[in-house]
């Protein structure tokens, strides 16, 4: 990513600010900044960088902090004097021009504030990005926090130069979406059963699916009722640290259009293509510090498929579309991986050796093809629904996508090491009345079943496991116990998870939000809360 993209992301949320005066910059031939993000301060005044050129911070920014905490949540700072409308765990919120904004308080912290987040402080003063914690630089191959008090009296800046080879700069391809670099965690890898950041520190994925991109809408549901910013803020405030974004190959068809994106609630999205809406969700999530992984949910919007291909979408197209997305988001640390195909089942076998239906072999082909163009991504491989050839006819069956018992004898082999994550789906009795739901010891019998079907992969330190879908309508106390037991099992064994789902309109499970797309189901959310990790780190 080039320097212009890095800085424009950090500054873009401030657009629309009222202008004051920046005579100190104008007299020297520099324009006034449109934003209030301070990169340097000297005897003349405060300086920022916009469009790869220095600009003066104008007087209307006086009283605003240089580190506008609400930009990390996807919202701009309020202008000085805005009344407090709401106070939550993030800070004080106001409303300007019909949109939420963050009310800032001036900081004066001379300490190495970044140390509390596991980073050192910079020796220099060159800001690469700004988030709710402060200004970030990049030195000696690592992120570091900038101490404002050390940078008050820097000499007047000259024209910014391009980043040095040690900075995290990867060229973007033409027409690619902007890369949000407000992300000191970076890309993820695996180490045994752990998922780790670029420094080798263990992280926990605990997030939520937001579906709709795989349906005939070709965009996340609810954008007909609320702004995109509302959903991102809700996900962030509830403590989920990533989004699973389902999609269908139908989104790549010529002339594909979204449906039901409301032009009043989402005027910036209404005329976008499905791919551009995906870009917008990823950009907004990244600005809020939320990761995203992409889920090829269906080949066509009309329904799921047993195998990873159908006549209309052959394997070659499946792989080609995945490579396109991998190239598109290469270098963007918000996008962490690919869930290759949702819920293989039926004729899809694991380890049978038949190329046309062996899901394990297909996952290897697709995963390796993705890594040819983007080796940073995690490759997320779901199970099938039975163990052993013809096992599904003999009772050795499980949920679609949930059976990973075959991994012990036939593991997935990727050419790029430390990037494989296995994924299972698990549901309660309301989705389908499985045999184990009818025993007298249900739901206390479930940990042994989970061990057998997918939990052993973690316990034997083979690879990480991500429960990519689980959910419940919580009809009765037994459902509550089932969900509580599963969350406890995942917490105790270091299993990652993505809850199904944010949407209220999932017939089997409903979701975290009510049908007003705003009210939170606090009972469900509360059961999940003990295993949430908003900042990713264990």
N, C-alpha and C positions, 0 to 999 in steps of 0.2 A: 504494500500500500504506500502511496506517496504522501509526502508531508502535507500537501494541500488537503487530502482526504481526511487525514488524522485530525487536523486542527478544525476543519469545517464541521466535523461531527461534534466536537467538543463545544463549538460555538453556536450551532444552528438554532438551539432552543431559545436564544435570546432575541431572534428576529421580531421586529414589530415594536421594539422599545421606543419610547418618546425620545427625540433628540434634544440635546442641550448645546453645549459649546465645547470645542476642543481647539481653541485658538493656538495653543502651544504646539500642536502638531501641524495645523494648517500653515502656519508661518514658515515651517521648514519643509513644506511640500508633501506632507502626509495627510491622508483623508481621516475623517472621524470613523471610529468603529461603529458598526451597527449593534454590536453586543457589548457586554460588560466584563468579559473574561480577561483578567489582567495577566499578561505574560511577564512583563518587566515594569519596574517603576524607577524613574531617575529624578533628577532635580527639576526637569521640565514638567513631568506628570506621569500618568499611568499609560502603558502601551499594551496593545493586543496585536494579534496577527489574524487577518482575515483574507481569504483568497490569495494566500501565500505572500502577502505584503503587510508591512507594519502599518498600524493605524493608531490614532489617539483615542483613549477612553474619554468620552465626553462627560460633562458635568452632571448630566441627568443620572449617571451611575453612582454619584456620591451617596453613601449610605448603604449601598448594596455590597455584599461580600463578594470577593473574587471567586469563591468556590460556592456556586449556587447549588445547594444540596438537592433541590427539586429537579434539576436537569438529569440526575441519575435515575429519577423516577419517570422521566419522559415528559416533564412539565417545565415551563419557563419560570423565571423569578418574577415576582410581582414588582411593580414600581414602588418606590418609597411612599409610605403613607397608606398603603392598601389595608383595609380593615380585615381582621382575623375572622374568617367564617367557620373554620373547623380546625381542631388540634388533634393529631393522632400521634402514633409512635414515631413517625418520621419527622414531624415538626408542625409548624403553623401554616395553614392554607388560606389563601384568599381567592377571590374570583375577579377576573378582568376580561372584558369582552366576551363574557359567557363561558370562559374556560378557567379551570383551576390553575393556580400559580403558587409558588412557594414564597413564603415571607421569610426573608433572611435576616440574620443578626450578625453584626460585624464580629469577625474572629480576630484574636490577637494571641496566637499560640506560637511560641518560639521553640517548642520542644520538637523532638523527632516523632511526630504524630504517626508516621507510617509504621513505626516499630510495633505498635499494637496490632497491626494487620499482618505482621510477618515479613515486612520489607524494611530495607534500610532507607536512610535519607540521602538525597543527592548532594554531591559536592558542588554542582553547577546549578543554574537557574533556568534552564531551557525546558519549558513546559510542553509536553506532548499532548496531554489531555487533562481534563478537569472532571471530577465527579463529586459526589456528596461528601467524600472524606477530605479532599483537597486537590492540589495540583500534583500531577505525576510526571516524572521524567524517566529517561531510560539511559542507564550508564553501565558499562562493563557487562552488557548482555542481560541486564536485569532491571525490572521496574524499581523506582525509588521515589520517595516523597520529597517535594520541594518545600523548604522552610522559607516562608515569606520574609521573615526578619533578616535573613542572610542576603536577600535579593533586593533590598530596598534601594540601594544606591549603585545599581549597575550602570555602566556607561550607556549613552544613547544608542539604541540598536541600529544596526545596518540591515540591509535587505536579507531576509532569511535565506539560508543555504539549504541544499538538499541534505537529507539525513545521511550520516556516515554508515559504513557497512555494519557497524555493531548495533544500529538501531533496528527496531522491528519493522522494516520497510519491505513489503512485497509488492511488486507492480501489479496493478489490477488490469483486467482485460477490458477492452472497449465495451461500453454499454452495460457493464456490471453494476449492481447496486452499490451504494456507498458502504464502506466497512466501518462499523462502529468499534473503535478501539478502546472504549471505556471498559477495559476488561483485563486487569492484571493477572487473572487466573490462566488465560491462554487456552491452548488446545489440551485435550485430555488423552491419556494413555492408560494401559493396565499394568499391574504388577501382581501376579498371582490372582487372588480374588478381589484385589483392590482396584479402584480407578484413581489415578493420581494426576496432579497438575504438572506443569512444565518443570517445576522444582522438585517433583517426586513426592509432594505432600498428598496424603489421602483426602479424597473428597467424597461426598455422598450426593447422588442424584435423587432428588425427591420432588417430583413435579406433577404436572397435570396435562391431560390431553384436551385440546380444544378442536373439536371436529367440525367438519363442513367443507373443507377443501377437497374431500374425496367424494362429495355428493354432487348432485346436479347444480347446486349453488356455486361450486368451484371456488368457494371462499368460506372462511370460518363463520359459523352461524352466530347470530346475534348482532351482526353489523347492521341489521335492519332496525335495531332497537336502541343501540348505544354506540358511542364513539369507540374507536379502537383504543384510545387512551384510557377509557374506563376499564376495559378488560385487562390491559397491562397493569394498571394501578391495582386492580383487585387481586390479580395473581401475585403481584409483588407484596402487597400489604398482608395477604394471607400466609406468606412465607414459603410459597412454592418456588423452587429455584430453576425450573426449566419447563418448557412447553414441548409436547409432542404434536407435530403438525402433520395430520394425515393429508395425502394428496392422491390423485388419480392420474394415469397417463393421458386421460381425456383433456387435461388442462393444456397439453401441448398441441392439440389439434388446431389447424389453421382456423382463425376466426373465433376461437373459444372465448366466451364472455362469462363474467360472474353474474349471478342473479341475487337480488334482494339486498344489495349494499345500498343503504339509504343515503341519498344525496344531501339530506339535511344533517344527519348525525355524522356522516363521513364524506364530506364533499371532496376531500382529497383522494378518496378511494373509489368513488362511484364509477368513474370512467376508466379504471385501470384494468389490465388483463389479469387473469388468475395468477400468472407468474409475478406480476408487479404487486399484487396484493400480498403474495407470499413475501416479497422483498420488504414491503412496508411493515408487516408483522415482525419480521426478523429485525429490522432496523429499530422498531419501537422496543422490542424485547431487549435488544442489546443495550440500548440507552438506559434501561432500567436494571441492568446487571443480570438479566435472565437468559439462560442458555436455551437453545432450540435444537431438537433433532427431528429429522424429516422421516415420515412414515409412509412408504408406498402401500396404501391401504387397499386399493382396488385398481385393476387394470382399466375398467370403465366405471363410470359413476353409477351405473344401474345395480351393481352388486359385487360381492366378494367372489373370489375364485379359489378352488382347491389348490391348484398349481400356480406358479409364479407367472404363467403365460396362458393366453387364450388365442384363438385363431386371429382375432382382431389386433392383439398386442403380443407378438411373438417374443421369445426370449431376447432376441437381438435388440428389439425396441426397448424392452425393459432395461437392459444394460445401457443402451445408448442414452435413454432419458436420465438414468442415474448419473452417468458420466457428465451429462450437460449440467445437472445441478451441482455436482461436485466441483466442476470448473467454475461455475458461476459464483459459488460462495468460498472458493479457495482463498485462504488468507484472512477470512473473517472468523475470529474466534467465538463469535456468538453461536455459529452453527457447528455442532460437535460431532454429528454422525448421521448414519443412514440405517434405519430399520427397514431391511431389504424387501420384505413382503409380509403382509399382515395375515396371520393365522393360516398357514398351510395345513391342509387336512385331507381326509378321504384318500385319494390315490397318491398323495404326496407321501413318500416313504423317507426314512432316515437310514442311510447306509445300505440300501438294497443293491446299489451299484448300477441301476438302470438310469441312464442319463436323462431320459424324458420325464422321470418322476422322482428321482432321488434329490430331495430338497437340500440335503447337506452338500452335495456336489455342486448344485446350482448356486448355493450361497457362496461357495469358494470362487466360482467363476465370476460372479457379480462383484464380490468383495475385492478380489484382486484387480478387476477392471477399474473399480472406483479408485483404488490406491495408485493405479498408474497415473491418474491425473490429479489426485489429491490425497497424499499419504497421511495427512493430519487427522482424518476422520476416524472415529470409532465405527466399526462395522457391527451392527446389532442383528443377531441371527435368532429368530424365534424357533421354537420347536415345531413339531407336527402334532397330530392328535393320537398317535398310537406307538407302541413299542414292539419292534419285531415285525417281520413281514407277516401280513395277515393278522397281526396281533389285535387290530381293531375289531376283528370278528370273534376273537376269543376272550374278550373282556379286559385285555391290557390296554385300556384306552384312557384318554384324559381330555381336557379342554382343547379346542382348536388352538394351535400355536403353543400349547402348554406342556407337551411331552418332550422332555430333554433327557430321558433315560439313556438314549442311544449315544450320548456324547462320550460316555466312558469308553466304549469300544470304537467309536467312529467320530473323533473330534473334528471340528472345522479347522482346516489348515490354510492360513493366509500367508502370503509371501512377506508382508510387512509385519514384523513382530509387535506384540504388546498393544494390539488395537482391536481385539475381539471381545465382544460382550454377548453373552447368551441372554435371551429374553423369553419369558414364559407369561402366559395369561392365566388368571385364576378368578373364578367367580363363585357366587353363593347359590343357594338352592332355588332362588327366584328366576335365575337365568335358565337353568336346566336341572332337573332333579337327578343328580348323579347317585350312584349306589352308596357312596360313602356318607351321603346326607341322611340316609335312612337307618343308620346304626344307632344303637342306644347311647354310645359315647360321643356322638357328634355334638358340638364341633371340636371337642378335646382330642379327637382322633386325627385332626388335620396335620399337626406338626410331623408325624410319622409319614404321612402321605406326601407332604411337601419335601421332606428329606429324600424320599424315593424318586420323585418325579423330576426335581430340579435343585433342591437344596444341597445335595451332596456335592455339586459342582463348586459351591462356595466353601463348604466345610472341608473339602479335600484340597482346597487352594488351587483348583484347576483354572478358573477364570471368574470374572465378575458375573453376577446374574442380576438382571433388571426385570422386575415384574412390570411389563409394559402396559398391561391393562388389569385392573381389578376394580370392583365397585359393587354397590348394593343399594337397593331402595330402603333398606333397614325397616322391613315391615314388622318385625317383632324382635323380642329379646335374643332369640337364637341368632338372627342376622347380626345384631350388635356384637354378640360374643364372637361370631365367626370373623368379622372385620377386625375386632380388637385383637383376637388371637393372631391374625395374619400380620397386622402392624407390629405386634410384639415380636413375632418370629423374625420379621425383616430387620427390626431394630437390633435384636440380639445377635443376629448372624451377618450383619453388614450387607444385606441385600438392598439393591437400589430399586426405586419404584417410580411409576408414572400412573397416577390415579385416573380412572375413567369415570367421570370426566368433568370438565367445567360446565358444559351445556346442561340445561334442564331437560332437553328433548331427546334423551336417550331412553327408548322405551323400556329396556330391561332394568336399567339402574337409576335413571334420572341423573342428577348431577349435583355439584356444589352450589350452583346458582338456581334460584327459583325462576319461574316463568316470566317474571318481570326483568330478568337478566341482571338483577341487582341484589336481591335478598339472598344472604348466604345461609345455607343449611348448616347451622353451627353444630348440630349433632354429628354429622359426617365429618365436617372439617375438624371438629374437636378430637375425634378418634385418631385422625391422621397427625395432629399437631405434635405429639411427643417424638415423632420420627422425622419431622421437618428439619432441614438444615439450610436456612435462608442464605447464609454466606458460603455454603458448600463444604466448609472444612469441619472435619470430625473433631 
